[in-house]
Each structure stands twice: as structure tokens, then as C-alpha cells.
Amino acid sequence: MELRQLEYFVAVAEERNFTRAAERVRISQSGVSAQIRQLEREVGAELFDRSARVVTLTVAGKAALGHARAALAGAAAFGRAVGEVTGLVRGRLTVGMVVGCTVTPLFDALAAFHRAHPGVEISLFEAGSDRLVEEVRAGTADLALAGSAGTTPEGLEALTVVREGLVAAVPYGHPLAERPSVTLRDLTAHPIVCMPPGTGLRTVFDRACAARDLTPVVALQASAADAVADLAARGLAVAVLSDSMAAWHRDRLAALTIEDAEVPALLALVWRDTHNPAVRELLAYGRRAFAGVDPSQDGD
């Protein structure tokens, strides 16, 4: 019995499909099937019921799954313990970031970390902030750059890197353009373009409107701030953005403070724990990068 066989067994059990499991462990489907068959011969029992389209665990498979996960976790902990003693960081990190992310310090931190620890495989994915937080809570992501409204996600460690208010952005010929600020009620008279539900900025906007019993018409949605700004610049709707997002488009959009949207939008690095030395090390690089310090230099 080999650890890789247990890894394939857990992958098939969780994906409930040999093809998806093969993609996850990055070998061919026939390779996964062959290793599972060999494992079944070694233990003397079938672990999967393959009679339907969806692969399910047999009674023996259900009994074995927890032990297989524990064995894999123990092997990973063994490697981390040795790595900490020898000063080497190895393994795999799954990092999430908000869709349309242009926050370059995150990329600086990842690049510096990769140069220092090439033995760590980094997997990077994009998602909405709500999903990112769920992934970190579930342990399927080690670290994420996610948005939130007012406070960082409960139950997670966090490093806030951006805290700012919302603005309304309109082209300079718009009726609101000459005003220094607007209220949320002012905005409800116009169609809105903003980010989709599940993003931190949208959560701030929706909660602020709900607190005042306002129902804005969100006519357009886009995941990237540049796309929101482009749609507003063409006169299609009033954009709701953070102050720093709007600042990139001051040549064509007037940014108006929203007086009664007091709760700030936050952007934060979030993580569940730092038992994994690779997570601790990446966080150190992240802190330096977001502090404006070259993350490749020594020191926190």
C-alpha cells in the first residue's frame, strides 16, 4: 500500500468520478483506475461501487476513507516537521484572489516566495469574495485576498490591506457630475452598474441601501473594476466603486462621495491557521509586500 494509492482513493471518493479525480491528481484516468484496483486487491475488498454513472463508496470504502485521510494528513505533517527543522519549505499552497484582481503586492509576494521556496507548488484561482472565504474556512484554500464589508470574516485570521469608502462615478457631462457628493437616495434615481453579489464592494452597497429601505436598479454588473468604469463612462449607468478604483479613471469620470455609505469596503488577506510553515512564510512575504517593502529582502 502506497501513499499515492491513498491519495487517488480519497480523490475518487471526493470527486465521485474517476475522470475528475485523475485531473485533480494530474495523471491519466487509466492510471488512477489501475492503482485503485491494486489497492482493492491488497485490502481484499472493493472500495467503490462502479455500477452507476456516479461512483460511490462501498461499505468497506466508507470505513477506509477516514483512515486514508488521516494517513495523508500524517504524511504531510511529517514532511512539514522535517522541513521546519531543516529550514526547507515544501508542499502545496492554494491561494485565492478576488475576480479581476489588480492588487500587485499580492503578485509581488507570490513571486518572491516562489523564488525563495521553489519546492512549494502554488495554485492560484479567482472567485467572488464569499466563495473565497468559504474555501478558506473549509480548508480547500490556504490563503485568500478577499473583500468584505466593514469587518473581516468572522472566525478567520486576517490582514487588512485596503480600507476605503464607496464613491459614485459618472462621466463629466452627467447631471450628478457637478456635485461634490451624493446620497444613496440620489443614486436610486439612476440605473447602477457595479460588481456582482458575493463581492465585498457589492455587499457594502447592498447593506447600505437595505438599511435605508432603498431598492436601487442594478442595471449592469461586471466583475472587474475597469469594466464597471468603462460602462459608466459610456453613459449607461452610474458606477459604484471604491475610491481607489475610481481614481484610475479620473480623466473621464467624476468620483462623488456617497454621504450615507459609512461602512468601509475592506480588502484583506484571510487564512484559517498557520500550522503549515509554507502559509506562515507566504504571509511574511505578504506583510512585507503590502507594507511597501521589497518582499525579497530579509526581515518582517
Secondary structure by P-SEA (a helix, b strand, c coil): ccaaaaaaaaaaaaaccaaaaaaaacccaaaaaaaaaaaaaaaccccccccccbbbbcaaaaaaaaaaaaaaaaaaaaaaaaaaaacccbbbbbbbbccccccaaaaaaaaaaaaacccbbbbbbcccaaaaaaaaaacccccccccccccccccbbbbbcbbbbbbbbbcccccccccccccaaaaaabbbbbbccccaaaaaaaaaaaaaccccccccccccaaaaaaaaaaccbbbbbcccccccccccbbbbbcccccbbbbbbbcccccccaaaaaaaaaaaaaaaccccccccc
